């Protein structure tokens, strides 16, 4: 009886689920309503209903959301969930006898909207939807930042973070205007966000980890490890260099351990061009000491401090890549050039 009830409710939901189809006797497929599934490929459908332990369960292979059918319905439609819960209680068999009859207060309560780890929020707006004169969009246009479709804006950074990862970051200012930069993993699951201030805050960048053990690496959803990879410091810089990722302040050695795909012979680290920064010099020397990765040491005629500034000076992306390739060093040779560079 339980499986029959579950299937009846799945069929009831089917008209509201995009790309819904039956794949097997007790297997159904649809575009995930939790994460919205692929935004680039509208025919992608990675949400699945399947049988397990006498009942039906749901799993999305895009966002990773998984639950019993009851919890899925609860997220999707609170009124339907109350009816489902009552019916399952009435026919509580096949291991579901622990379903308790809802109280009258529970039956009449208003279900709160679900909160998911996504940039689509009441607190955010896509940068592309802002007027060109808006302070956040104006900043990005002035810096000639490409890929604006990947960026968002919020006037309430603290509220957005609280919605995304409740009770973890309690000292943030709730009313704080910031550009939101999303960090995804290889499968385009949101792992980190970075907020860039547009209101003169002393904390220009605030980085929020959704998963504590995931390093702050930007661009994993776009990089091709079979080609030469450029590792830069900031997400904006990476947008000007093909096939690049940004470490965004992450410890270099931990990045290398996390990404065994980074082959020494086909990876170049491009640090900011700040020879007076002891932190940057230390990172460059760390790479040169422990590995044989390529390290770019910018020549003296390049005075701008980072890739974005170099681009704004009139040097195009192809020429920047050529400069990087012509000034890449490894091992002992890199250590010698770095030692000379930092004293200039």
C-alpha positions in Angstrom: 0.0 0.0 0.0 2.8 2.5 0.9 4.5 2.2 -2.5 1.2 2.6 -4.2 0.5 5.8 -2.3 3.9 7.2 -3.1 3.5 6.5 -6.8 0.0 8.1 -6.8 1.6 11.3 -5.3 4.4 11.3 -7.8 1.9 11.1 -10.6 0.0 13.9 -9.0 3.2 16.0 -9.1 4.2 15.0 -12.6 2.4 17.8 -14.4 4.3 20.3 -12.3 7.7 18.7 -12.9 9.6 19.8 -16.1 10.7 17.0 -18.4 8.9 14.4 -16.2 9.1 10.8 -17.6 8.8 7.2 -16.4 12.1 5.3 -16.8 11.2 2.0 -15.2 8.6 0.2 -13.1 9.3 2.4 -10.1 11.8 4.9 -11.5 10.9 8.4 -12.7 13.0 11.3 -14.0 12.5 15.1 -14.2 14.4 18.4 -14.1 15.2 19.1 -10.5 12.8 21.7 -9.0 15.1 22.2 -6.1 18.2 23.6 -7.9 16.5 24.2 -11.3 18.9 21.8 -13.0 21.2 22.9 -15.8 20.7 26.5 -16.8 22.7 26.0 -20.0 21.1 22.8 -21.2 17.3 23.0 -20.8 16.9 19.3 -21.7 19.1 18.1 -18.8 17.0 16.2 -16.3 19.0 14.9 -13.3 16.3 14.4 -10.7 15.2 10.8 -10.0 12.4 9.1 -8.0 13.3 5.6 -7.1 12.1 2.7 -4.9 14.0 2.0 -1.6 12.9 0.0 1.4 9.2 -0.2 0.4 8.9 3.5 -0.4 9.9 6.1 -2.9 12.9 8.4 -2.6 14.2 11.4 -4.6 17.8 12.2 -5.6 19.2 15.0 -7.8 22.5 14.2 -9.5 23.1 17.9 -10.1 22.7 19.6 -6.7 23.0 16.4 -4.6 19.7 16.9 -2.8 18.3 13.6 -1.6 15.3 12.7 0.6 12.3 10.5 1.1 9.4 11.3 -1.1 7.6 12.8 2.0 10.4 15.3 2.6 10.5 16.2 -1.1 6.8 16.9 -1.1 7.2 18.9 2.1 9.8 21.1 0.3 7.7 21.3 -2.8 4.1 21.8 -1.6 3.2 22.1 2.1 -0.5 21.5 1.6 0.1 18.4 -0.4 2.5 17.2 2.3 -0.1 17.4 5.0 -2.5 15.2 2.9 0.3 12.8 2.1 1.3 12.5 5.8 -2.2 11.8 6.8 -2.7 9.2 4.2 0.6 7.5 5.0 -0.4 7.5 8.7 -3.7 6.0 7.9 -2.0 3.1 5.9 1.2 3.0 7.9 2.7 -0.3 6.7 6.0 -1.6 5.3 8.1 0.0 7.9 6.4 3.4 7.9 4.3 2.8 11.1 6.4 5.4 12.8 4.5 8.1 11.0 2.6 10.0 13.6 -0.9 11.4 13.1 -0.5 15.2 12.5 -1.9 17.4 15.2 -4.6 19.9 14.3 -2.1 22.8 14.7 0.3 21.0 12.3 -2.4 20.4 9.8 -3.3 24.1 9.7 0.2 25.6 9.9 1.6 27.6 7.0 4.7 25.9 5.6 7.7 28.1 5.3 9.4 28.3 1.9 12.4 26.0 1.5 15.9 27.3 1.6 18.4 25.9 -0.9 22.1 26.6 -1.5 21.6 28.7 -4.6 22.3 32.2 -5.8 18.6 32.6 -6.6 17.3 34.3 -3.5 15.1 37.1 -2.3 18.3 38.9 -1.3 20.1 38.7 -4.7 19.7 39.9 -8.3 21.7 39.0 -11.4 24.2 41.7 -12.3 22.9 41.7 -15.8 19.5 42.9 -14.6 21.0 46.0 -13.0 21.0 49.4 -14.8 24.4 50.2 -16.3 24.6 53.2 -14.0 24.2 51.0 -10.9 27.3 51.3 -8.7 28.0 47.5 -8.8 27.6 47.1 -12.5 29.4 50.3 -13.2 32.4 49.0 -11.2 32.5 45.8 -13.3 32.1 47.6 -16.6 34.8 50.1 -15.7 37.1 47.2 -14.9 36.0 45.5 -18.2 35.1 42.3 -16.3 33.7 39.7 -18.7 31.2 37.0 -17.9 28.8 39.3 -16.1 26.1 36.6 -16.4 27.9 34.6 -13.7 27.7 37.4 -11.1 25.1 38.6 -8.7 24.5 41.6 -6.4 23.0 42.0 -3.0 22.3 44.9 -0.7 21.9 42.5 2.3 25.0 40.3 2.3 24.5 39.2 5.9 20.9 38.1 5.3 21.9 36.2 2.2 24.7 34.3 3.9 22.3 33.5 6.8 19.9 32.0 4.3 22.6 30.1 2.6 24.4 28.7 5.6 22.4 29.4 8.8 24.0 30.1 12.1 27.6 29.9 10.8 28.6 33.5 10.2 27.0 35.6 12.9 29.2 38.7 12.8 28.4 39.9 9.3 26.7 43.1 8.6 23.2 42.3 7.4 22.8 45.4 5.3 26.0 45.3 3.2 26.1 45.8 -0.5 28.4 43.4 -2.4 28.9 41.8 -5.7 28.5 38.0 -5.3 31.1 35.7 -7.1 30.1 32.0 -7.0 32.7 29.2 -6.7 31.5 25.9 -8.1 33.1 22.4 -8.1 33.7 20.4 -11.3 30.0 19.3 -11.4 28.9 22.9 -10.9 27.7 22.5 -7.3 28.0 25.8 -5.4 30.8 25.4 -2.8 32.0 29.0 -1.9 30.8 32.5 -2.5 32.9 35.7 -2.4 31.4 39.1 -1.7 33.2 42.1 -3.2 32.3 45.4 -1.4 31.0 48.3 -3.5 30.4 50.7 -0.5 33.9 51.4 0.6 34.1 48.7 3.4 37.5 48.0 4.9 36.8 44.3 4.1 36.8 44.5 0.3 36.4 40.7 0.0 34.5 38.4 2.3 34.7 34.7 1.4 32.0 32.3 2.7 32.5 28.5 2.6 29.4 26.4 2.1 31.5 23.3 2.8 34.2 23.9 5.3 36.7 21.3 3.8 36.4 22.7 0.3 39.3 24.9 -0.7 38.6 28.4 -2.1 39.2 27.6 -5.8 37.4 29.5 -8.5 36.7 28.2 -12.0 36.7 24.4 -11.4 33.4 24.2 -13.4 35.1 25.6 -16.5 38.7 24.4 -16.5 40.0 21.7 -18.8 42.8 19.8 -17.0 43.9 18.1 -20.2 45.2 21.5 -21.4 47.7 23.9 -19.9 46.2 25.4 -16.7 47.0 28.9 -15.4 46.5 29.4 -11.6 46.0 33.0 -10.6 45.1 34.8 -7.4 41.7 36.4 -8.0 38.5 35.3 -9.7 38.3 38.5 -11.8 41.9 38.0 -13.0 41.1 34.5 -14.1 38.3 35.8 -16.4 41.0 37.4 -18.7 43.1 34.2 -19.0 41.8 31.1 -20.9 41.7 27.9 -19.0 42.6 29.3 -15.6 41.5 28.9 -12.0 41.9 31.3 -9.1 43.1 30.2 -5.6 41.5 33.2 -3.9 43.8 33.2 -0.9 43.9 29.4 -0.5 47.1 27.8 0.7 49.1 26.8 -2.4 50.2 23.4 -1.1 46.6 22.5 -0.1 45.4 23.4 -3.6 48.0 21.1 -5.2 46.9 18.3 -2.9 43.3 18.9 -3.6 43.8 19.0 -7.4 46.1 16.0 -8.4 45.0 16.9 -12.0 47.4 19.8 -11.9 50.4 18.4 -13.7 53.7 20.1 -13.1 54.7 20.2 -16.7 51.4 21.8 -17.8 50.6 24.2 -14.9 51.7 27.8 -14.5 51.2 29.8 -11.3 50.6 33.5 -11.9 50.9 35.6 -8.7 50.2 39.3 -8.4 53.0 41.5 -9.6 53.8 42.8 -6.2 57.5 42.3 -5.4 57.2 44.3 -2.2 54.6 41.9 -0.8 56.3 39.4 1.6 53.2 37.2 1.4 53.3 36.9 -2.4 57.1 36.3 -2.4 56.7 33.6 0.2 54.0 31.8 -1.9 56.2 32.0 -5.0 59.2 30.6 -3.2 57.0 27.9 -1.7 56.0 26.7 -5.2 59.6 26.9 -6.4 61.0 25.0 -3.4 58.6 22.1 -3.3 57.5 21.6 -6.9 58.4 21.9 -10.5 55.3 23.9 -11.5 55.8 26.8 -13.8 55.9 30.2 -12.1 55.4 33.5 -13.9 57.8 36.3 -12.8 56.7 39.4 -14.6 59.4 41.5 -16.4 60.4 44.9 -15.2 58.5 46.7 -18.0 55.2 45.3 -16.6 54.4 47.7 -13.7 50.7 46.9 -13.1 50.0 44.8 -10.1 47.6 42.2 -11.5 46.1 40.8 -14.7 43.0 43.0 -14.6 45.2 46.1 -14.4 47.5 44.9 -17.1 44.4 44.4 -19.3 43.2 47.9 -18.5 46.5 49.3 -19.5 45.8 48.2 -23.1 47.4 44.8 -23.3 45.0 42.2 -24.6 44.4 38.7 -23.2 46.4 36.9 -25.9 49.4 39.2 -25.3 49.1 38.7 -21.6 49.3 35.0 -22.1 52.3 35.4 -24.3 54.0 37.5 -21.6 53.2 34.9 -19.0 54.6 32.1 -21.2 57.7 34.0 -22.0 58.4 34.7 -18.4 57.7 31.3 -16.8 60.4 29.6 -14.8 60.7 26.3 -12.9 62.7 24.9 -10.0 66.1 26.4 -9.3 65.8 28.8 -12.2 62.6 30.1 -10.8 64.2 30.6 -7.4 67.0 32.6 -8.9 64.6 34.8 -10.9 62.4 35.4 -7.9 65.3 36.4 -5.8 66.4 39.0 -8.4 62.8 40.2 -9.0 62.0 40.9 -5.3 65.1 43.1 -5.0 64.4 45.3 -8.0 
